[in-house]
Amino acid sequence: MAMQAEEIKALIEQGIPDATVIIEDLRGDGEHYAATVISPSFEGMPRVRQHKAVYNALQGRMGGALHALQLKTAARD
């Protein structure tokens, strides 16, 4: 079963409490999303570690309930 945008957002916010999270359904099919995650906790962190933090927040749902996620991360706007 596909995940809803609200569920993705809630998981990321729960895993990275100081994050601002924007989720976009890229195809309108509930399976292909883009996420922008901005968190001060990413300051000084390499991009690959930022992405890993987001994937960890998703609690293993990538590749299963969550089919595709285009990810953009930053420490600030």
Buried (B, 14 or more C-beta within 10 A) or exposed (E): EEBEBEBBBBBBBEBBEEBBBEBEBEEEEEBBBBBBBBBEEBEEBEEEEBBEBBBEBBEEBBEEBBBEBEBBBBEEE
